[in-house]
Amino acid sequence: MLSPVTTESLAAGAADVEAAAAALATRLPVELQPLAELAYNYRWSWTTGGRELFAGIDPVRWGLCHGNPVRLLQEVPPAVCQRLSGDASFIGQMHDVHARVAADLARPYAESAVTAARPAAFFCAEYGVHESLPVYSGGLGVLAGDILKAASDLAVPLVGIGLMYRHGYFRQRTDVGGWQHEYWVDTDPDRVPAGLVTSGDQPLTVSVPVADRQVVAQVWRVNVGRVPLLLLDTNRPENTAADRFITSRLYVGEPDLRLAQYAVLGIGGVRVLRALHVDPAVVHLNEGHAAFACLELARGEALRGGLELQDAFAAARARTVFTTHTPVPAGNDTYPADQVAGLLAGEAAELGVDPGELIARGRTNPSDRHEPFGVTQFALRSARAANGVAARHGEVAREMWHGLWPDRAVEDVPITSVTNGVHEPTWIGAPMRDLLDRHLGEDWPERADDPQTWAPVREISDDDLWSVRTVQRRDLIAMVRERSVIERLARGEGKEYAHSAAERLDENALTIGFARRLATYKRLDMLLADPDRMLALLGADDRPVQLLVAGKAHPKDDGGKRLVTRLFEYRYHPQFAGRVVFLDDYDVALAATLVRGCDVWVNLPRPPLEASGTSGMKNAVNGGLNLSVLDGWWPEAYDGTNGWAISGDVDHDVDAQDARHAADFYRLLGDEVVATFYDAPAGGPPARWLDMVRSSLATIGPRFGATRMVSDYVDRMYPPS
């Protein structure tokens, strides 16, 4: 059975996943039963050949299942299984992938500040592990998924804690005017790679105090390599209909429901760990959503050690670290004090503390009774160490939260930074992976944080590098051609416009990507700040430019939604219709295809509001180049040879700043990006462009990978002060 090396603390719930895999195996011929084991551990998803193995079973059904191997094996017709059971090539491929996954999971755990007996517990409201497990909304969740995968690769003892959303985040469709419409799709946990954790012959449950009642939560385990991800689920018969809905949707807008989610995640998550006899050496809160975990940690310390309340809070703080991701004040949730006091009444009673004392911990000025409660302030006060997610974000966070340490200079505010990174094996395209395997060695992901690992990219020939980039761009354009027709017809567009992109998109043309959460500070509208200039670039027949855009606005963010309607105003323009495509329903699967195929990744946030950003890193390891404002991670990466940069200086006159940045964007795009891409001999690759690509790979590859990021957390944040 494909289970990682375990001790009692990390084995909890593993048998339940194994039982689910065994039940699935009974549907398959004996020759194919290893597929069921693979399906229940996401390690297949970043093992070379894993995706191809499952896709090869039934390519059409694989697409309909959104890459869900459990659902695929539940639905695949018996005749297909019988045929594959006699296919020696397929059986050999299956055993090869199975053996490599098993060998990886058999490695012993690494020992550091965390051990298999006392692992790190990583709390996050969302996880973007894979498109088949829709419990994520965007960058925060995708980063969390990459952290789990890198922890598995590094054999770091870690347990993930989150929520099993039955409806997940919203799905998106745009109408003919570009206005976003949201809808939700049910997720059946029995049809995803998860096992319901049991105690004896009953589901394991915990009780969470939410206001004046107890909410019961059960637990699903998902194996992400050697990392168990435990997801709490309140869809239990003991709960009222309203309480069953707590874990229904990600980031619900109703405040009481959202706070209840935070209680289930934080308080319930710690209670689950206790019920499973997991005693974490460090509790890592990834954003403030799980801040209430600190209360339950303190209650546990008081019960375990007979400590007085203040000593219990100090003991809980001594093993808590906190990562903040939000440099936008509005993005840090605050709630009226009375509302939070009502929510925490039950937990406060169990702690033996007045709710008002807990509320004070969530204020910048504890004595100001008019100040609302902030989950970020509460987490910062409850953690012994805190970090932002890029060097510049660390600076912004220290200034932003200076009020919590008013007796210190801004530069001495105790918030450091660990710059985000991406899990390269997840995001890299197969052609690029094959190229790097040949030049760096097949084990290069294990050495990805060493600059020497990437040094050989300087020796990759122009022809080989250009060939890979051409293949990945071609695959992207093929997907967009088909998808654009379907989505435009679904919006009710006429046949001519619906087919225009499919007919005009060019697999050899410069392809630019802009895909991210559609918040106003991301400035999607800057792409059309000078419509005539953009239309001229798009319409050039000798040096064509094509633009692919995707992203979701929060359901309550009308400003973000209007950004897309501005784009749609030009959709019928001849230069626009066939060269610009807005792709609906941005998710990790679409993101992976975009970052693999786009030649240039554009990021235009208003500084200093970008915490980090990771999509540009993913594009870079695929041989793309970044054109970005110097905000988030880009100031640490840009060196003048590996992409293009727009000033990151802060200007409170935002209109003047927007005008300057737009002018710089069009100048760089027209005079440098387009010129360099098309500066090539007839039929040959663009040498100057490929020099920049090699520089980008060599400089960004080792510094912005998830192995470096997780190593930083283990080495710098997890050891006791």
C-alpha positions, 0 to 999 in steps of 0.5 A: 500500500502506498503509505508514507513512513509513519509514526503514531502522530503521522499515521492517524487516519492513514488506514481509512484512506487505505480502506477507501483505496482497497474498496476502489480496487475491487472494481478493477481487474487484479492487474490494474489494482495498483491504480487504486493505490496511486489514485488515493495519494496525490504523489502521482500528480507530480511524478513524471508519467503520472498524469499521462498514466491516468489520462491514457485510461480514457482521455475523454472521461479524464477531462470530464472528471477534471483529472480526478483519478478516483472518479475516473476509476469509479466510472471507467467502463469494465470493457476498458479495464479488461482491455488495459489489463492485457496491455503490456505497455500500459501495465509496464507504465503503471508499475513504473509510476507505482514503484517510483511513488512507493520508493519516494514514500519509503524514505525516512523523515528528516529530523530538524526542529520538527520530527515524526513524533512531533511534526509541524501542523500547518493551518490554512483556510484553502489548499490548491493541491490539485484541480480534482480537490476544489477546496481553494480559491486562488494564490493562498491555496495554491501556495499552501498546496505547493508547501505540502508537496515540497514538505513531502519532497524534503521529508519534512514531518508536517500535517495540514489542517483545513476545511472540506468545502462541499461546494468549494469556491465559486465557478465563473461564467461571463455574459456577453458584456463581460459581467461575471456570474457565479455558481457553485458545484457540489463536491462529493467527498466519497468521489475524491481522493479522501478517506473519512477518518474513523474511531472504531467503526464510527467517524471520528468527530470533534465538538467545536464551541460556536457562540452558544452551541456545539458544532460537530465536525468529522474529518477527511484525510487526503494524502499529499505524498507523505503529508496528511491533509486533514479537512474538517467537515460540519455536514453531520446529522447532529448539526442544524442545517445552518451549521452543516453549511459552515463548511459548504463554501469557501470565503462566504460573505456572511460575517457570522458564518465566516467567523464560524468557519474560522472557529471550526478551522482553528479551534476544531483543527487543534481538537482534531490533532489532539483526538488523533494524538498529534502533538505538534512541535510548531503550529504554523498559521498561514494567514489569520483565518486560523488564528483561533487555534491559539485559544485552543492551544492555550486551553490544551496547555492549561489542561496538560500542565496545570498552568495559569491562564497567562502561562498557558497563553505564553506556552501556546505562543512559544510554539506558534508561527504566523505568515501574513499574506495581505498588504492591503488593509481591507484584506485583513478581516475585522469584525465588531467586538460584540460579534466576536465575543458572542462567537467565542463565548463557549471557548472563553468559558472553557478557558475560564477567561472573560471574552473581553480579554480575548477581544483586546488581543485582536486590537491594535490598541487593546484599550480602545473599546471602539476598535474592531477585532482583527484576526491578523492582530490576534494572530500576530499577538499569539505567535512567537514569530511572524513573516511576510511573503517577500522581502518588500512585503516584510517591509510593508508589514512592519510598517503596517503593524507598527502600532502593535509595537509602538515602543519600537522603531519600524525596522525593529518590528518583529516581522521578517520575511520568507519569500514565496516559491513554487513547486516546480514539478507541479507547474513545469510542462513535460517538454521543459521537464524533459529538457531540464532532465537532460541538462541538469540531471533527472534528480534536479528537483531535489537540488533545485535550491542550489544555484549550481544545479541551474548553471547548465541551462546556460549551455542549452542550445538556442534550437533546443530551447526554442523547440520546447518553447514552441511546443508548449506555446502550441499546446496552449494555443490549441487549448485556447482555440477550442475553449474560446469557441465554446465559451463565446457560444455559451455567452450567446455570441454570434458565430463569426465572433465565436470562431475569430480567435480559433481562426486568428490565434497563431501558435508562433506569435508572441503570446502574453498572459495576464491571469490572477485574482481580479482585484482593482489594485492588480490593474487589468485595465492598464492593458487598455490604458492606451487602446489605440496603441494596444490595438496597433500592437495586436493588429500588426501582421508582421509582428503579431501580439496575442493576449490571454486573460483569465481571473475571478473577482470576489463575488462582492467586488463589483470594481473587480468585475468591471475590469473585465467589462472594460476589456469586453468593450473592445471585443468586436474590434477587428484587431481585438476579436481574434487576438485577445481571449478572456478565459472563464473559470480560472483554476489551477488546471487553466493556470498550469496551461497558461504559465507553461505556454505564454512567452511573457507574463505581465503583472501590473499591481499598484505598489506596494500592494502585491504581497508576493505573487507566484504565477510569474515564477511558474512562467519563468521555470517554463522558459517564459519572461516576466514584465512586471512592476517592481513589487512583491517578489520581482524586486528580489528577482529582476537583474536587468537580464532576465525580464523587464521592470516597471518602477515600484516606487509608491506614489499617493497620486495614483492617477499620475502613477497609473499614467507613468506605469501605462506609458512604461508598459507600452514602451517596454512591450512595443520597443523591447519585448516585441522587438526582441521576440521577433529579432531572429533570422528567417526560420531561426530562433531569436538569439537575444530572447533566448539569452534572456530566457536562459538568464531567467532560468538560471537566476529565478530557478534556484531562488524561487522554488518551494524547496527553498521556501520550505527549507527557510521555514524549517531552518528559520521559523520553526526552531524555538527562539 
